[in-house]
Amino acid sequence: PVLDTEDAWVSVEGPVSIVELALEQKRIHYPLAEHQFVLCTVLYAIMRLSLKGVKPLSLFDSKGRNAFFKDLTSIQLLPSGDMDPNVLSIRQQFLLKVVSAAVQTLCSSQKDREVSEEDYFPFEKGKNWPTLAADLAQYLQISEDLVRRHYVCELYSYGMDHLGEE
């Protein structure tokens, strides 16, 4: 980008401006940043929903694991479309655990008190974990429909038929 500066600022002495520093930075490799985002979301879900026995790095193949330890500006080989069926199975189990834990949290909070429509997930307003799991399924190459069906089944099994119908 071309930055136009006024003549008065050209002769100013002092440290380099933050704009110039930002322009000198290398550009990040967006797919690698997106890959890091998926890991952060997985870790956050494990923490917030208190999921036990989940090994976050087992959700990724060897290329995916190696990419986590590289500089964001480097262009790395990321997992391709063909995934190991065992890794896909572990990913699917993880997403179903997230949905089950979210519904269980929802049901326990509703039994404790009457909850309004926007307070279904009291630990964070506006954070709908089943929807997040369905969005995460797209990145993890798992069928979103499978996650949504599991969500509906969980709602019905906990007696929340009105939400399951929606």
Phi and psi in degrees as a GROMACS rama.xvg file:
@    title "Ramachandran Plot"
@    xaxis  label "Phi"
@    yaxis  label "Psi"
@TYPE xy
-93.8413  126.73  VAL-2
-108.193  117.699  LEU-3
-84.7592  131.534  ASP-4
-122.998  150.21  THR-5
-77.0736  154.952  GLU-6
-60.8023  -31.7573  ASP-7
-65.4808  -29.7177  ALA-8
-84.672  -16.6803  TRP-9
-66.0323  -38.246  VAL-10
-88.0098  1.81852  SER-11
-71.8743  135.837  VAL-12
-104.932  151.782  GLU-13
145.33  -167.934  GLY-14
-67.4911  160.386  PRO-15
-66.4215  140.582  VAL-16
-69.3263  156.189  SER-17
-65.8239  -30.271  ILE-18
-65.5104  -44.7907  VAL-19
-64.9691  -38.7177  GLU-20
-63.2562  -41.2242  LEU-21
-65.2905  -38.9452  ALA-22
-69.7495  -24.6851  LEU-23
-79.9803  -15.2786  GLU-24
-68.714  146.375  GLN-25
-70.8915  150.678  LYS-26
-78.8311  143.855  ARG-27
-81.5656  156.865  ILE-28
-87.0041  105.671  HIS-29
-56.7808  -44.9484  TYR-30
-59.1376  -31.9643  PRO-31
-70.1979  -39.3784  LEU-32
-65.1463  -38.1842  ALA-33
-65.5481  -37.4166  GLU-34
-63.4963  -41.9898  HIS-35
-64.56  -37.906  GLN-36
-61.1187  -40.6601  PHE-37
-61.5085  -44.4471  VAL-38
-62.583  -43.2063  LEU-39
-61.8751  -40.5455  CYS-40
-65.9192  -41.0441  THR-41
-61.5575  -47.1455  VAL-42
-63.0194  -39.5852  LEU-43
-65.3861  -41.293  TYR-44
-64.0947  -42.0452  ALA-45
-60.9785  -42.7038  ILE-46
-68.6077  -50.517  MET-47
-69.4472  -32.99  ARG-48
-99.1183  4.47949  LEU-49
51.7214  50.7344  SER-50
-79.574  129.131  LEU-51
-100.742  149.987  LYS-52
71.7021  18.9482  GLY-53
-101.412  126.447  VAL-54
-103.099  104.504  LYS-55
-57.8485  -38.2043  PRO-56
-72.9172  -15.6276  LEU-57
-72.4153  -11.7161  SER-58
-79.3788  -4.19189  LEU-59
-125.677  149.222  PHE-60
-80.5527  -177.598  ASP-61
-63.2863  -39.1127  SER-62
-62.7849  -42.6163  LYS-63
-64.6261  -40.7121  GLY-64
-66.1292  -41.8075  ARG-65
-64.4767  -33.214  ASN-66
-66.6042  -24.3919  ALA-67
-66.6005  -22.1031  PHE-68
-105.547  19.4809  PHE-69
-108.252  158.612  LYS-70
-64.7834  138.986  ASP-71
-65.106  -17.7542  LEU-72
-87.458  -10.9399  THR-73
-84.0359  149.562  SER-74
-94.1494  115.032  ILE-75
-111.541  155.769  GLN-76
-78.0454  120.903  LEU-77
-104.057  164.69  LEU-78
-54.8983  139.736  PRO-79
-88.4204  -170.95  SER-80
-68.329  -28.5791  GLY-81
-86.9394  117.628  ASP-82
-116.482  153.949  MET-83
-65.438  130.643  ASP-84
-58.7768  -29.891  PRO-85
-66.8088  -41.2415  ASN-86
-65.4202  -41.9511  VAL-87
-61.9637  -38.5718  LEU-88
-64.9287  -42.2953  SER-89
-64.9083  -40.4323  ILE-90
-62.5507  -44.1148  ARG-91
-63.0789  -44.915  GLN-92
-60.4866  -39.4469  GLN-93
-62.9638  -47.917  PHE-94
-63.2889  -38.0545  LEU-95
-67.889  -33.6474  LEU-96
-65.0371  -40.4493  LYS-97
-61.21  -45.9529  VAL-98
-64.3557  -45.0726  VAL-99
-61.9648  -43.3796  SER-100
-65.9427  -37.5625  ALA-101
-65.9363  -42.6415  ALA-102
-67.5501  -38.7411  VAL-103
-63.3421  -41.8716  GLN-104
-63.0334  -41.2994  THR-105
-61.7621  -45.6668  LEU-106
-68.8017  -39.7964  CYS-107
-67.638  -34.0371  SER-108
-73.1963  -31.3983  SER-109
-74.6619  -30.8119  GLN-110
-70.83  -32.9935  LYS-111
-69.4252  -38.5252  ASP-112
-155.806  166.001  ARG-113
-75.8165  126.134  GLU-114
-112.472  137.861  VAL-115
-77.4906  168.406  SER-116
-57.5129  -41.1442  GLU-117
-83.2417  -6.32646  GLU-118
-102.02  24.3044  ASP-119
-60.5531  -32.1753  TYR-120
-116.803  89.6569  PHE-121
-68.0253  -21.34  PRO-122
-71.7224  -20.9594  PHE-123
-156.488  120.929  GLU-124
-69.9387  136.402  LYS-125
81.9601  -1.8439  GLY-126
-100.444  102.738  LYS-127
-99.3222  99.4065  ASN-128
-61.8189  -40.9707  TRP-129
-61.1243  -37.9  PRO-130
-67.9346  -39.6289  THR-131
-62.7912  -39.4739  LEU-132
-64.0121  -39.4609  ALA-133
-66.2349  -38.2779  ALA-134
-67.5918  -39.4198  ASP-135
-66.6794  -29.2957  LEU-136
-59.2053  -35.4934  ALA-137
-62.3263  -43.1211  GLN-138
-69.6131  -33.0591  TYR-139
-91.2707  7.09298  LEU-140
61.1729  41.5917  GLN-141
-116.464  147.655  ILE-142
-65.5687  124.911  SER-143
-63.713  -34.636  GLU-144
-61.9316  -36.5046  ASP-145
-61.902  -43.8793  LEU-146
-66.4869  -42.9117  VAL-147
-66.0725  -39.6465  ARG-148
-63.1123  -41.3488  ARG-149
-63.1765  -38.6718  HIS-150
-60.9117  -46.6522  TYR-151
-63.6772  -43.0881  VAL-152
-61.3216  -40.9492  CYS-153
-64.5701  -41.4358  GLU-154
-61.3285  -45.1147  LEU-155
-65.3838  -38.397  TYR-156
-69.1974  -25.4163  SER-157
-93.2891  8.11415  TYR-158
77.4872  22.1328  GLY-159
-104.191  59.187  MET-160
-60.3337  -36.4713  ASP-161
-62.7176  -35.0579  HIS-162
-77.0985  -35.8798  LEU-163
-63.1535  -35.9914  GLY-164
-67.0354  -35.3827  GLU-165
